[in-house]
């Protein structure tokens, strides 16, 4: 099983973390990334755990934060399809700032 994050997902995660930092909650930003990492680990073990959505996507809410991972299990619905997951963090805020921690998330890819 392979998880790859889109560039858009990483930017969304950075923007959400930057929002927490801008609010003076840097610990919350760290906890946010921990929550994403834990959810990705869950997806690695159980790729179909999320709720089915449109266009063969699934959604997995983060445990602590009001964000979800929107992802697709490649090959789902096809016989003999490749079992890899593409995860996209669906962050509710964008502010265009860049943070550093999403690189660690990219390493899971």
Buried (B, 14 or more C-beta within 10 A) or exposed (E): EEBBBBEEBBBBBBBBBBBBBEEEBEEBBBBBBBBBBEBBEBBBEEBEEBEEEEEEBBBBBBEEBEBBBBBBBBEBEEEEEEEBBBBBBBBEEEEEEEBEBBEEBEEBB
